[in-house]
Amino acid sequence: MFIYKTDKHRFLQKYKACLVVYGNQQAPGDLPTKATILTNIIFQTLMAITAKFNLETTQIDAINAFVYCNLNEVVYIKLPPGFNKEKENKVLYLKKALYRLQQSPLL
């Protein structure tokens, strides 16, 4: 994904790029394709129990969780279109998990 960052006057400040894996194009394997997530109903229930019994809670930021997980198998991805014309037919060897990779939520 290519993202354009602008200031409050909508003037271009910088370009950003983010590599995202298309999990639907990954070869099917024996891994489960869904990971457990905290749904809104479960979150509300946990907050109600916390309030009822006057418990303490801690918030953990896990936005970059996929970036720090080491992969335990070999995964290659193609470079996105428009990345670099000279390296158009090259592939990248992934050392760390990326968002949407089937293994990422399990790691």
Backbone as a printed PyTorch tensor [residue, N CA C, xyz], in Angstrom:
tensor([[[  0.8510,  -1.1680,   0.0000],
         [  0.0000,   0.0000,   0.0000],
         [  0.8940,   1.2270,   0.0000]],

        [[  0.5250,   2.2000,  -0.7740],
         [  1.2320,   3.4690,  -0.7830],
         [  0.3210,   4.5180,  -0.1580]],

        [[  0.8510,   5.2660,   0.7890],
         [  0.0620,   6.2480,   1.5220],
         [  0.7270,   7.6060,   1.3930]],

        [[ -0.0770,   8.6240,   1.1780],
         [  0.4130,   9.9910,   1.1130],
         [  0.0200,  10.7080,   2.3910]],

        [[  1.0010,  11.2320,   3.1300],
         [  0.7410,  11.9580,   4.3640],
         [  0.7230,  13.4580,   4.0660]],

        [[ -0.3470,  14.1240,   4.5060],
         [ -0.4870,  15.5620,   4.2740],
         [ -0.6260,  16.2910,   5.6020]],

        [[ -0.3840,  17.6000,   5.5710],
         [ -0.5940,  18.4040,   6.7710],
         [ -2.0530,  18.8580,   6.8200]],

        [[ -2.3770,  19.7260,   7.7910],
         [ -3.7730,  20.1460,   7.9550],
         [ -4.2810,  20.9850,   6.7870]],

        [[ -3.3660,  21.5250,   5.9640],
         [ -3.7570,  22.3030,   4.7780],
         [ -3.7620,  21.4480,   3.5120]],

        [[ -3.5890,  20.1320,   3.6950],
         [ -3.6040,  19.1420,   2.6180],
         [ -2.4170,  19.2690,   1.6740]],

        [[ -1.2860,  19.7870,   2.1820],
         [ -0.0510,  19.8220,   1.4140],
         [  0.7280,  18.5470,   1.7050]],

        [[  1.2770,  17.9520,   0.6650],
         [  2.0020,  16.6930,   0.7980],
         [  3.2290,  16.8700,   1.6900]],

        [[  3.3560,  16.0250,   2.7110],
         [  4.4930,  16.0670,   3.6330],
         [  5.4770,  14.9220,   3.3770]],

        [[  4.9410,  13.7040,   3.1880],
         [  5.8210,  12.5680,   2.9390],
         [  5.0330,  11.4120,   2.3380]],

        [[  5.7880,  10.4720,   1.7660],
         [  5.2280,   9.2480,   1.2190],
         [  5.5170,   8.1150,   2.1950]],

        [[  4.5830,   7.1840,   2.3160],
         [  4.7980,   6.0030,   3.1460],
         [  4.4030,   4.7700,   2.3410]],

        [[  5.0800,   3.6850,   2.6020],
         [  4.7540,   2.4180,   1.9510],
         [  4.6150,   1.3470,   3.0210]],

        [[  3.6830,   0.4590,   2.8140],
         [  3.4380,  -0.6150,   3.7600],
         [  3.2650,  -1.9090,   2.9720]],

        [[  4.0320,  -2.9270,   3.3150],
         [  3.8880,  -4.2200,   2.6590],
         [  2.8020,  -5.0220,   3.3580]],

        [[  1.8530,  -5.5060,   2.5850],
         [  0.7690,  -6.3230,   3.1020],
         [  0.7110,  -7.5830,   2.2570]],

        [[  0.5820,  -8.7150,   2.9110],
         [  0.5350,  -9.9960,   2.2210],
         [ -0.9160, -10.3260,   1.8960]],

        [[ -1.1640, -10.8100,   0.6770],
         [ -2.4940, -11.3010,   0.3210],
         [ -2.5960, -12.7490,   0.7820]],

        [[ -3.2110, -12.9630,   1.9310],
         [ -3.3290, -14.3080,   2.4870],
         [ -4.1400, -15.2450,   1.6140]],

        [[ -5.0700, -14.6930,   0.8160],
         [ -5.8850, -15.5440,  -0.0490],
         [ -5.0740, -16.1030,  -1.2190]],

        [[ -3.9030, -15.5340,  -1.5040],
         [ -3.0560, -16.0430,  -2.5760],
         [ -1.9880, -16.9990,  -2.0510]],

        [[ -1.9650, -17.1900,  -0.7480],
         [ -1.0160, -18.1090,  -0.1480],
         [ -1.5200, -19.5350,  -0.3340]],

        [[ -0.5980, -20.4500,  -0.5590],
         [ -0.9760, -21.8480,  -0.7630],
         [ -1.6890, -22.3790,   0.4810]],

        [[ -2.8020, -23.0950,   0.2940],
         [ -3.5150, -23.6240,   1.4610],
         [ -2.6560, -24.6540,   2.1830]],

        [[ -2.7500, -24.6300,   3.4890],
         [ -1.9760, -25.5670,   4.2980],
         [ -2.8400, -26.1090,   5.4190]],

        [[ -2.1880, -26.6290,   6.4270],
         [ -2.9240, -27.2080,   7.5450],
         [ -3.1030, -26.2240,   8.6920]],

        [[ -2.7830, -24.9490,   8.4720],
         [ -2.9440, -23.9420,   9.5160],
         [ -4.3810, -23.4460,   9.5810]],

        [[ -4.8790, -23.1780,  10.7860],
         [ -6.1940, -22.5410,  10.8700],
         [ -6.1060, -21.1280,  10.2990]],

        [[ -7.1360, -20.6980,   9.5980],
         [ -7.0880, -19.3980,   8.9430],
         [ -7.6510, -18.2850,   9.7990]],

        [[ -8.1870, -18.6080,  10.9440],
         [ -8.7400, -17.5820,  11.8190],
         [ -8.0320, -17.6230,  13.1640]],

        [[ -7.8450, -16.4390,  13.7460],
         [ -7.2600, -16.3430,  15.0760],
         [ -8.3080, -15.7880,  16.0200]],

        [[ -8.1680, -16.0970,  17.2740],
         [ -9.1000, -15.6040,  18.2660],
         [ -8.9100, -14.1080,  18.4370]],

        [[-10.0070, -13.3700,  18.4390],
         [ -9.9430, -11.9280,  18.6520],
         [-10.9050, -11.5470,  19.7620]],

        [[-10.6880, -10.3970,  20.3130],
         [-11.5590,  -9.8920,  21.3630],
         [-12.7140,  -9.1410,  20.7090]],

        [[-13.8930,  -9.7070,  20.7520],
         [-15.0490,  -9.0500,  20.1450],
         [-15.6160,  -7.9990,  21.0860]],

        [[-16.4570,  -7.1680,  20.5640],
         [-17.0540,  -6.0770,  21.3200],
         [-17.8710,  -6.5970,  22.5040]],

        [[-18.6230,  -7.6660,  22.3010],
         [-19.4640,  -8.2160,  23.3740],
         [-18.5940,  -8.7600,  24.5060]],

        [[-17.5260,  -9.4700,  24.1600],
         [-16.6270, -10.0020,  25.1900],
         [-15.9570,  -8.8610,  25.9410]],

        [[-15.5290,  -7.8250,  25.2120],
         [-14.8930,  -6.6690,  25.8590],
         [-15.8560,  -5.9960,  26.8420]],

        [[-17.0970,  -5.7940,  26.4210],
         [-18.0880,  -5.1630,  27.3020],
         [-18.3580,  -6.0190,  28.5360]],

        [[-18.4010,  -7.3380,  28.3570],
         [-18.6090,  -8.2490,  29.4870],
         [-17.4490,  -8.1700,  30.4730]],

        [[-16.2250,  -8.1650,  29.9460],
         [-15.0540,  -8.0600,  30.8170],
         [-15.0280,  -6.7320,  31.5670]],

        [[-15.3990,  -5.6450,  30.9100],
         [-15.4290,  -4.3380,  31.5750],
         [-16.5270,  -4.2870,  32.6480]],

        [[-17.6550,  -4.9520,  32.3860],
         [-18.7380,  -5.0000,  33.3810],
         [-18.2920,  -5.7820,  34.6150]],

        [[-17.6050,  -6.9080,  34.4170],
         [-17.0960,  -7.6960,  35.5440],
         [-16.0570,  -6.8940,  36.3210]],

        [[-15.1850,  -6.1910,  35.5850],
         [-14.1720,  -5.3550,  36.2210],
         [-14.8110,  -4.2760,  37.0910]],

        [[-15.8480,  -3.6290,  36.5760],
         [-16.5360,  -2.5790,  37.3350],
         [-17.2950,  -3.1660,  38.5230]],

        [[-17.9510,  -4.2930,  38.3240],
         [-18.7600,  -4.9160,  39.3770],
         [-17.9200,  -5.2910,  40.6040]],

        [[-16.7440,  -5.8690,  40.3500],
         [-15.8950,  -6.3400,  41.4380],
         [-14.7480,  -5.3840,  41.7620]],

        [[-14.7800,  -4.1790,  41.1860],
         [-13.7870,  -3.1360,  41.4550],
         [-12.3570,  -3.6410,  41.2150]],

        [[-12.1410,  -4.2740,  40.0520],
         [-10.8340,  -4.8190,  39.6930],
         [-10.0160,  -3.7760,  38.9300]],

        [[ -8.7070,  -3.9780,  38.8900],
         [ -7.8280,  -3.1080,  38.1060],
         [ -7.5940,  -3.7370,  36.7390]],

        [[ -7.4570,  -2.8860,  35.7240],
         [ -7.1840,  -3.3720,  34.3690],
         [ -5.9050,  -2.7320,  33.8490]],

        [[ -5.2980,  -3.3780,  32.8810],
         [ -4.0990,  -2.8720,  32.2330],
         [ -4.3200,  -2.9110,  30.7280]],

        [[ -3.9360,  -1.8450,  30.0610],
         [ -4.0660,  -1.7820,  28.6020],
         [ -2.7160,  -2.0830,  27.9780]],

        [[ -2.7230,  -2.9190,  26.9450],
         [ -1.5040,  -3.2760,  26.2330],
         [ -1.6790,  -2.8930,  24.7690]],

        [[ -0.7010,  -2.2150,  24.2180],
         [ -0.7370,  -1.7950,  22.8280],
         [ -0.0960,  -2.8810,  21.9720]],

        [[ -0.8670,  -3.4910,  21.0920],
         [ -0.3600,  -4.5820,  20.2570],
         [ -0.4920,  -4.2590,  18.7820]],

        [[ -0.3800,  -2.9890,  18.4140],
         [ -0.5340,  -2.5910,  17.0130],
         [  0.5480,  -3.2050,  16.1370]],

        [[  1.7750,  -3.2660,  16.6200],
         [  2.8910,  -3.7710,  15.8230],
         [  3.2470,  -5.2170,  16.1640]],

        [[  2.3100,  -5.9700,  16.6670],
         [  2.5930,  -7.3350,  17.1020],
         [  3.0990,  -8.2060,  15.9540]],

        [[  2.5280,  -8.0800,  14.7720],
         [  2.9330,  -8.9280,  13.6500],
         [  4.3530,  -8.6290,  13.1930]],

        [[  4.7950,  -7.3970,  13.3380],
         [  6.0980,  -6.9850,  12.8360],
         [  7.2370,  -7.6430,  13.6120]],

        [[  7.0180,  -7.9790,  14.8670],
         [  8.0960,  -8.4800,  15.6980],
         [  8.1550,  -9.9990,  15.7980]],

        [[  7.2350, -10.7050,  15.1810],
         [  7.2220, -12.1680,  15.2530],
         [  8.1540, -12.7540,  14.1980]],

        [[  9.0220, -13.6450,  14.6180],
         [  9.8870, -14.3440,  13.6720],
         [  9.1020, -15.4570,  12.9930]],

        [[  9.3180, -15.6290,  11.6950],
         [  8.6600, -16.7240,  10.9700],
         [  9.4430, -18.0060,  11.1870]],

        [[  8.7320, -19.1080,  11.3230],
         [  9.3870, -20.3930,  11.5300],
         [  9.4050, -21.2390,  10.2590]],

        [[  9.0270, -20.6610,   9.1320],
         [  9.1070, -21.3540,   7.8460],
         [  9.4810, -20.3480,   6.7650]],

        [[  9.8450, -20.8490,   5.5960],
         [ 10.2950, -19.9870,   4.5040],
         [  9.0840, -19.4050,   3.7750]],

        [[  9.0490, -18.0760,   3.6600],
         [  7.9680, -17.3880,   2.9510],
         [  8.5840, -16.3290,   2.0470]],

        [[  8.1700, -16.3290,   0.7740],
         [  8.6070, -15.3210,  -0.1810],
         [  7.3890, -14.5310,  -0.6410]],

        [[  7.5810, -13.2360,  -0.9120],
         [  6.5010, -12.4260,  -1.4910],
         [  7.0460, -11.6670,  -2.6930]],

        [[  6.1610, -11.3890,  -3.6490],
         [  6.5230, -10.5800,  -4.8130],
         [  6.5260,  -9.1100,  -4.4220]],

        [[  7.3560,  -8.3410,  -5.0770],
         [  7.3420,  -6.8970,  -4.8620],
         [  6.0650,  -6.3120,  -5.4410]],

        [[  5.4860,  -5.3150,  -4.7940],
         [  4.2530,  -4.7210,  -5.3010],
         [  4.4900,  -3.9470,  -6.5840]],

        [[  3.4640,  -3.8100,  -7.4460],
         [  3.6110,  -3.0400,  -8.6710],
         [  3.9540,  -1.5830,  -8.3510]],

        [[  4.8760,  -1.0180,  -9.1110],
         [  5.2660,   0.3690,  -8.9000],
         [  6.3520,   0.5350,  -7.8560]],

        [[  6.8290,  -0.5440,  -7.2650],
         [  7.8570,  -0.4420,  -6.2170],
         [  9.1940,  -0.0260,  -6.8030]],

        [[  9.6720,  -0.7680,  -7.7860],
         [ 10.9310,  -0.4570,  -8.4410],
         [ 10.9540,  -1.1860,  -9.7760]],

        [[ 11.0130,  -0.4460, -10.8630],
         [ 10.9600,  -1.0590, -12.2000],
         [ 12.1420,  -1.9920, -12.4510]],

        [[ 13.3230,  -1.6920, -11.8860],
         [ 14.4970,  -2.5260, -12.1160],
         [ 14.3900,  -3.8690, -11.4080]],

        [[ 13.6390,  -3.9210, -10.3190],
         [ 13.5120,  -5.1540,  -9.5290],
         [ 12.1200,  -5.7520,  -9.6540]],

        [[ 11.4650,  -5.5360, -10.7790],
         [ 10.0670,  -5.9250, -10.9580],
         [  9.8300,  -7.4220, -10.8050]],

        [[ 10.7590,  -8.2550, -11.2410],
         [ 10.5660,  -9.7050, -11.1860],
         [ 11.2610, -10.3460,  -9.9870]],

        [[ 11.6260,  -9.5660,  -9.0000],
         [ 12.2990, -10.0790,  -7.8100],
         [ 11.2770, -10.4520,  -6.7400]],

        [[ 11.7140, -11.2430,  -5.7800],
         [ 10.8700, -11.6020,  -4.6320],
         [ 11.6100, -11.2390,  -3.3440]],

        [[ 10.8560, -11.1140,  -2.2690],
         [ 11.4250, -10.8190,  -0.9570],
         [ 11.3100, -12.0430,  -0.0680]],

        [[ 12.3600, -12.3230,   0.6720],
         [ 12.3420, -13.3920,   1.6650],
         [ 11.9330, -12.7640,   2.9910]],

        [[ 10.8540, -13.2360,   3.5760],
         [ 10.3650, -12.6720,   4.8250],
         [ 11.0370, -13.3340,   6.0170]],

        [[ 11.5740, -12.5030,   6.9000],
         [ 12.1260, -12.9970,   8.1570],
         [ 11.1380, -12.7820,   9.2950]],

        [[ 10.3040, -11.7520,   9.1620],
         [  9.3170, -11.3980,  10.1820],
         [  7.9170, -11.5320,   9.5900]],

        [[  6.9550, -11.7780,  10.4430],
         [  5.5660, -11.9320,  10.0040],
         [  4.9930, -10.5820,   9.5680]],

        [[  4.1400, -10.6070,   8.5790],
         [  3.4280,  -9.4190,   8.1180],
         [  1.9360,  -9.6260,   8.3070]],

        [[  1.2210,  -8.5260,   8.3550],
         [ -0.2300,  -8.5650,   8.4800],
         [ -0.8330,  -9.3070,   7.3040]],

        [[ -1.8160, -10.1290,   7.5500],
         [ -2.5710, -10.9390,   6.5910],
         [ -1.8870, -12.2380,   6.1920]],

        [[ -0.6840, -12.4970,   6.6500],
         [ -0.0630, -13.7800,   6.4120],
         [ -0.7810, -14.8040,   7.2890]],

        [[ -1.0530, -15.9860,   6.7700],
         [ -1.8480, -16.9660,   7.5110],
         [ -1.2050, -17.3360,   8.8450]],

        [[  0.1160, -17.3470,   8.9180],
         [  0.8090, -17.7440,  10.1450],
         [  0.8460, -16.6230,  11.1840]],

        [[  0.6860, -15.3780,  10.7670],
         [  0.9140, -14.2190,  11.6550],
         [  0.1030, -14.2390,  12.9470]],

        [[ -1.2180, -14.4180,  12.9160],
         [ -1.9570, -14.3930,  14.1790],
         [ -1.5720, -15.5220,  15.1220]],

        [[ -1.1150, -16.6430,  14.5790],
         [ -0.7610, -17.7720,  15.4160],
         [  0.5900, -17.5780,  16.0960]],

        [[  1.4450, -16.7510,  15.4840],
         [  2.7660, -16.5040,  16.0580],
         [  2.6850, -15.4840,  17.1790]]])
